[in-house]
């Protein structure tokens, strides 16, 4: 445990160098016994499943076109099965999954320990409602509180629901001081979800304009602009919400000094500092949460997260210190499905696995960052490689959509955000071997872009 704790504070520069030195010494942070277990698991999970004999992909696509709300611009791919680091389409073709359900399938697919827990708990109880207790919600809350340094937990279903609850917490906290204390500060280029409250604090007009007017009293400031941040805070500020690494906005980390200033200003104005860790937290940056990367740790009043915590079973949560938690009284907030026994038990198993994986995430994340930078140096249309751990983005000087489609045809799944940023969210148990495979595909695609441009 001491080794994992020490690893939380390693710098990105050290990790990059360490990964380069340990290129041929995989899983260097682990004992020989632990390394053997990871290798055995990896060999088991990369064996191909039997061919899929489901309906044709076109039939499935046509059915959705005829009966589903047409709000998704889906890629032309029908997935039928996942195993380990890979997913398979209806024809049995295999794809290296480096988007993992947009960061949800953090242990890949069909992880044996998760499957075992799912089967056991599904046979006992799936849902009980929050009218009653069950054995796992309190245990999970205790684990998350210990991981985060915060005191209390509320369980929801998704990240956007968690954001809604956090905003209610901030507004209730402000209202108890003064009814005029209701304003929220958010960052330009941010993304916090698609419900009306979450959209109201999302700093990208393209997501907001069709639904305006939204919740009033939101001020947007540029990321990493300390002067603008200081000007935005005042007596009526109830809270500030930040992503420590902006995900949908293009994988942009916040500067530690900016986060520290936000903490200072929130304290000065008696406002709540909310960290939205839906995409950048729960292990993905190589620490439990992205705010823990700073030294000393910049502790928020409220943390919201979801995505990987229950490995595909919907589960989100709000973490709060006692001051923030005290704003929500009985009857002020609730949920039907949040914190059910199945989701909570799976999350407990995931977090137990995550404890051992954190050093590995830092190591292979540093290795991936290094290989992407090596590739970037060979192609002038690559502007920058950004991110930490296994949350990485490659910003291009050209649109990235066609590269995503070409990568899919070559057996690699990724996506593109902000039109020009290739986003990579591999599973936490990815190895250097799979990273090399992904970089090999990217190298071929980038070389074609170069030749086409000439």
C-alpha positions in Angstrom: 0.0 0.0 0.0 2.9 2.3 0.8 4.3 1.7 -2.7 1.0 2.6 -4.3 0.7 5.8 -2.2 4.2 6.9 -3.1 3.4 6.3 -6.8 0.4 8.7 -6.6 2.8 11.7 -6.3 5.2 10.7 -9.1 5.6 13.4 -11.7 4.6 12.9 -15.4 8.2 13.7 -16.5 9.6 11.0 -14.2 7.1 8.4 -15.5 7.9 9.1 -19.1 11.6 8.6 -18.4 11.0 5.6 -16.3 8.8 4.0 -19.0 11.5 4.5 -21.6 14.0 2.8 -19.3 11.7 -0.1 -18.5 10.6 -0.7 -22.1 11.6 -4.4 -21.9 10.7 -4.8 -18.2 6.9 -4.8 -18.2 5.0 -4.3 -15.0 8.2 -3.2 -13.3 6.3 -1.8 -10.3 5.0 -5.3 -9.4 6.4 -8.3 -7.6 7.4 -11.3 -9.8 4.3 -13.1 -8.5 2.0 -10.2 -9.4 3.6 -9.9 -12.8 2.9 -13.5 -13.6 -0.7 -13.2 -12.6 -1.2 -10.2 -15.0 0.5 -12.0 -17.8 -1.6 -15.1 -17.3 -4.8 -13.0 -17.2 -3.7 -11.1 -20.4 -3.0 -14.3 -22.3 -6.4 -15.7 -21.3 -8.4 -12.6 -22.2 -6.8 -12.1 -25.7 -7.8 -15.5 -27.0 -10.5 -15.0 -29.7 -14.1 -16.0 -28.8 -16.2 -18.1 -31.2 -17.6 -16.4 -34.3 -20.8 -14.4 -33.8 -23.9 -15.7 -35.6 -26.3 -12.8 -34.8 -28.4 -10.8 -37.2 -26.6 -8.9 -39.9 -25.2 -5.6 -39.0 -27.3 -3.8 -41.6 -30.6 -5.2 -40.2 -29.6 -4.0 -36.7 -28.7 -0.5 -38.1 -32.0 -0.3 -40.0 -34.1 -1.3 -37.0 -32.5 1.5 -34.9 -33.0 4.0 -37.8 -36.7 3.2 -37.9 -37.5 3.2 -34.2 -34.9 5.0 -32.2 -34.7 8.8 -31.6 -32.1 9.9 -34.1 -29.9 11.8 -31.7 -26.7 9.8 -32.1 -24.2 10.1 -35.0 -23.1 6.5 -34.6 -20.1 4.9 -36.3 -21.0 2.2 -38.8 -20.1 -0.7 -36.5 -22.3 -3.2 -34.6 -20.5 -4.7 -31.6 -21.6 -8.1 -30.4 -19.1 -9.2 -27.9 -16.1 -8.1 -25.8 -13.3 -10.0 -24.2 -10.3 -8.5 -22.5 -8.8 -5.6 -24.4 -10.8 -6.4 -27.5 -14.4 -6.1 -28.9 -15.9 -8.1 -31.8 -18.5 -7.1 -34.4 -21.3 -9.3 -35.7 -19.0 -10.8 -38.3 -16.4 -11.8 -35.7 -13.9 -9.1 -36.6 -11.7 -8.0 -33.7 -11.0 -4.4 -32.6 -8.5 -3.1 -30.1 -10.7 -1.1 -27.7 -9.0 2.2 -26.9 -12.2 4.2 -26.1 -13.7 1.6 -23.6 -17.3 2.9 -23.8 -16.0 6.5 -23.4 -14.0 5.5 -20.3 -16.5 3.1 -18.7 -15.0 -0.4 -19.3 -11.9 0.3 -17.2 -11.0 -3.4 -16.9 -11.8 -4.2 -20.5 -14.5 -6.7 -21.1 -15.6 -9.9 -19.4 -13.1 -9.5 -16.5 -13.3 -12.8 -14.6 -13.6 -11.2 -11.1 -16.3 -8.8 -12.3 -18.2 -11.6 -14.0 -18.1 -13.7 -10.8 -19.5 -10.9 -8.7 -22.2 -10.1 -11.3 -23.4 -13.7 -11.4 -23.4 -14.1 -7.6 -25.2 -10.8 -6.9 -27.7 -11.1 -9.7 -28.9 -14.3 -8.1 -29.3 -12.6 -4.8 -30.7 -9.1 -5.4 -30.4 -6.5 -8.1 -32.5 -3.7 -6.8 -33.9 -2.8 -3.4 -34.5 1.0 -3.5 -33.3 3.5 -1.0 -36.2 2.8 1.3 -34.1 0.1 2.9 -30.5 -0.8 3.7 -28.4 -3.4 1.8 -24.9 -4.7 2.7 -22.8 -2.9 0.1 -23.7 0.8 0.0 -22.2 1.7 3.3 -19.0 -0.3 2.5 -18.6 1.4 -0.9 -19.2 4.9 0.7 -16.5 4.2 3.3 -14.0 3.1 0.6 -14.7 6.2 -1.6 -14.4 8.5 1.5 -11.0 6.9 2.4 -9.8 7.2 -1.2 -10.9 10.8 -1.6 -10.2 12.4 1.8 -13.9 13.6 1.9 -16.6 12.6 4.4 -19.9 11.6 2.8 -21.3 10.0 -0.3 -24.5 10.2 -2.3 -25.0 7.5 -5.0 -26.6 8.3 -8.4 -26.7 6.6 -11.8 -24.6 8.8 -14.0 -22.1 11.7 -14.1 -24.7 14.3 -15.2 -27.0 13.3 -12.3 -24.1 13.7 -10.0 -23.4 17.2 -11.4 -27.1 18.0 -10.8 -26.8 17.0 -7.2 -23.6 18.9 -6.7 -25.1 22.1 -8.1 -28.1 21.7 -5.8 -25.6 21.3 -2.9 -23.8 24.5 -3.9 -27.0 26.5 -4.3 -28.5 25.2 -1.0 -25.2 26.0 0.8 -25.3 29.6 -0.6 -29.0 30.0 0.1 -28.5 29.2 3.7 -26.1 32.1 3.9 -28.0 34.5 1.8 -30.7 33.9 -0.9 -28.8 36.1 -3.3 -25.7 33.8 -3.0 -26.6 31.5 -5.9 -24.1 32.1 -8.7 -21.9 29.3 -10.1 -18.6 29.8 -11.8 -17.6 27.3 -14.6 -14.9 27.1 -17.2 -15.0 27.8 -20.9 -14.5 24.6 -23.0 -15.9 22.5 -20.2 -18.4 19.6 -20.4 -20.6 18.6 -17.5 -23.5 16.6 -19.0 -26.7 17.0 -20.9 -29.4 17.6 -18.4 -30.6 21.3 -18.1 -28.6 22.0 -15.0 -25.4 20.3 -16.2 -25.8 22.1 -19.6 -26.1 25.4 -17.9 -22.5 25.0 -16.5 -21.1 23.5 -19.7 -18.8 26.0 -21.3 -19.4 25.1 -24.9 -22.1 27.1 -26.7 -22.7 24.3 -29.3 -24.2 22.2 -26.5 -26.3 24.9 -24.9 -27.8 27.1 -27.6 -30.8 24.9 -28.6 -32.1 24.7 -25.1 -31.6 28.3 -23.9 -32.6 30.0 -21.7 -31.0 27.7 -19.2 -30.4 28.1 -15.5 -29.3 31.7 -14.8 -26.5 32.9 -12.7 -23.6 31.0 -14.4 -20.3 32.8 -15.1 -17.8 31.3 -17.5 -14.1 32.0 -17.3 -11.1 30.9 -19.4 -9.1 28.0 -18.0 -5.8 28.8 -16.4 -6.5 32.6 -16.4 -6.0 33.5 -12.8 -6.9 37.2 -13.3 -10.3 36.3 -14.9 -10.9 33.8 -12.1 -10.3 36.4 -9.4 -12.6 38.8 -11.1 -15.4 36.3 -11.4 -15.6 35.5 -7.6 -17.7 37.7 -5.4 -20.1 37.6 -2.5 -22.9 36.0 -4.4 -20.8 33.1 -5.7 -22.2 29.8 -4.3 -19.7 27.5 -6.0 -17.3 26.7 -8.8 -17.2 23.6 -10.9 -14.0 22.4 -12.7 -12.7 19.4 -14.6 -9.1 19.0 -13.5 -8.5 17.5 -17.0 -11.1 18.7 -19.5 -12.2 15.6 -21.4 -14.8 16.4 -24.1 -13.1 19.8 -24.4 -10.0 18.2 -25.8 -7.9 16.6 -23.0 -6.7 19.9 -21.4 -5.2 19.6 -17.9 -5.7 22.6 -15.5 -2.5 24.1 -14.2 -1.9 23.2 -10.5 -1.5 26.9 -9.6 -4.9 27.7 -11.2 -6.6 24.9 -9.2 -4.9 26.2 -6.0 -6.1 29.7 -6.7 -9.7 28.3 -7.2 -9.4 26.6 -3.8 -8.2 29.8 -2.2 -11.0 32.0 -3.7 -13.7 29.5 -2.8 -12.5 29.6 0.8 -12.3 33.4 0.8 -15.9 33.7 -0.5 -17.4 30.8 1.4 -18.3 29.0 -1.8 -18.0 25.3 -2.6 -15.3 24.0 -5.0 -16.7 21.1 -7.1 -14.4 18.8 -9.0 -16.1 17.0 -11.9 -14.0 13.8 -12.1 -16.5 11.9 -14.3 -14.0 11.3 -17.1 -10.6 12.2 -15.5 -11.1 10.4 -12.2 -11.4 7.0 -10.5 -8.0 5.8 -11.5 -7.7 7.1 -15.1 -4.9 9.7 -14.4 -2.9 7.2 -12.4 -4.3 8.5 -9.1 -7.7 7.8 -7.6 -8.7 11.3 -8.6 -7.2 14.0 -10.8 -7.0 16.5 -8.0 -4.7 14.2 -6.1 -2.0 14.7 -8.7 -1.0 18.1 -7.2 1.5 18.3 -4.3 0.1 19.2 -1.9 -3.3 17.8 -2.8 -5.9 20.5 -3.6 -8.9 19.0 -1.9 -12.3 20.1 -3.3 -15.4 20.4 -1.2 -17.4 18.2 -3.6 -16.3 15.6 -6.1 -18.6 14.0 -8.7 -17.8 10.9 -10.7 -19.3 7.9 -12.5 -18.0 6.2 -15.7 -15.6 3.4 -14.6 -16.6 2.9 -11.0 -19.0 -0.1 -11.7 -17.5 -1.4 -14.9 -20.5 -0.8 -17.2 -23.3 -1.0 -14.6 -24.7 2.5 -14.2 -23.4 4.1 -11.0 -22.4 7.7 -10.2 -21.6 9.4 -6.9 -21.2 12.7 -5.1 -18.5 13.0 -2.5 -18.7 15.9 -0.1 -17.0 17.2 3.0 -19.1 17.8 6.1 -19.7 21.5 5.2 -21.1 20.7 1.8 -23.0 17.6 2.9 -24.8 19.6 5.6 -26.5 21.7 2.9 -28.7 18.7 1.8 -31.4 17.9 4.4 -33.8 15.0 4.4 -36.2 15.2 1.5 -34.1 17.6 -0.6 -32.6 15.1 -2.9 -33.0 11.4 -3.9 -32.9 8.7 -6.5 -34.7 5.5 -7.3 -31.9 3.4 -8.8 -28.8 5.0 -7.4 -26.6 2.8 -5.2 -28.4 -0.5 -5.8 -26.8 -3.7 -4.5 -25.6 -5.0 -7.8 -23.8 -1.8 -8.8 -22.3 -1.2 -5.4 -21.0 -4.8 -5.1 -19.4 -4.6 -8.6 -17.9 -1.2 -7.7 -16.3 -2.6 -4.5 -14.7 -5.4 -6.5 -13.5 -2.9 -9.1 -11.9 -0.6 -6.5 -10.1 -3.6 -4.9 -8.6 -4.4 -8.3 -7.8 -0.7 -8.9 -5.6 -0.5 -5.8 -3.1 -2.8 -7.4 -3.4 -1.3 -10.9 -2.6 2.4 -10.1 1.2 1.9 -10.5 0.6 0.0 -13.7 -1.7 2.8 -15.0 1.1 5.3 -14.4 3.7 3.2 -16.1 1.9 2.2 -19.2 0.3 5.7 -19.4 3.8 7.2 -19.4 4.9 4.7 -22.1 1.9 5.5 -24.3 2.5 9.2 -23.9 6.2 8.6 -24.9 5.2 6.6 -28.0 2.6 9.2 -29.1 5.2 12.0 -28.7 7.7 10.0 -30.8 5.0 9.6 -33.5 4.1 13.3 -33.3 7.7 14.3 -34.0 7.5 12.6 -37.4 4.4 14.4 -38.6 4.0 18.2 -38.7 0.2 18.0 -38.6 0.3 16.7 -35.0 0.2 19.8 -32.8 0.4 18.4 -29.3 0.0 15.3 -27.1 -1.8 16.0 -23.8 -3.0 14.2 -20.8 -2.0 11.9 -17.9 -2.2 8.3 -17.1 -4.5 6.5 -19.5 -6.4 9.7 -20.6 -4.5 11.0 -23.6 -5.3 13.3 -26.5 -3.5 14.0 -29.8 -4.4 17.4 -31.2 -4.1 17.7 -35.0 -4.0 20.5 -37.4 -6.5 18.6 -39.6 -10.0 17.1 -38.9 -9.8 13.8 -37.1 -13.0 12.1 -38.1 -11.6 10.2 -41.1 -8.7 9.0 -39.1 -11.1 7.5 -36.6 -13.0 5.7 -39.4 -9.7 4.5 -41.0 -8.5 3.3 -37.6 -11.7 1.4 -37.1 -11.2 -0.3 -40.5 -7.7 -1.2 -39.3 -9.0 -2.7 -36.0 -8.4 0.2 -33.6 -11.3 2.0 -31.8 -10.7 5.6 -30.6 -12.7 8.7 -31.1 -12.3 12.4 -31.9 -13.5 15.3 -29.8 -13.4 19.0 -30.7 -13.1 18.0 -34.3 -9.3 17.7 -34.2 -8.4 15.9 -31.0 -8.0 12.1 -31.1 -9.0 10.8 -27.7 -7.6 7.6 -26.2 -9.1 6.1 -23.0 -7.7 2.5 -23.0 -8.6 0.0 -20.3 -6.5 0.2 -17.1 -5.1 -3.3 -17.7 -3.7 -2.5 -21.2 -0.1 -3.5 -21.7 2.8 -2.1 -23.7 2.1 -4.8 -26.3 -1.4 -3.4 -27.1 -0.1 0.1 -27.0 2.6 -0.8 -29.6 -0.2 -2.3 -31.7 -2.3 0.9 -31.5 0.7 3.1 -32.3 1.6 0.9 -35.3 -1.9 1.5 -36.7 -1.6 5.2 -36.1 1.8 5.3 -37.7 0.4 3.8 -40.9 -2.6 6.2 -40.9 -0.4 9.2 -40.2 2.0 8.3 -43.0 -1.0 8.1 -45.4 -2.1 11.6 -44.4 1.4 12.8 -45.1 1.5 11.2 -48.6 -2.0 12.4 -49.4 -1.1 15.9 -48.4 1.8 15.9 -50.8 
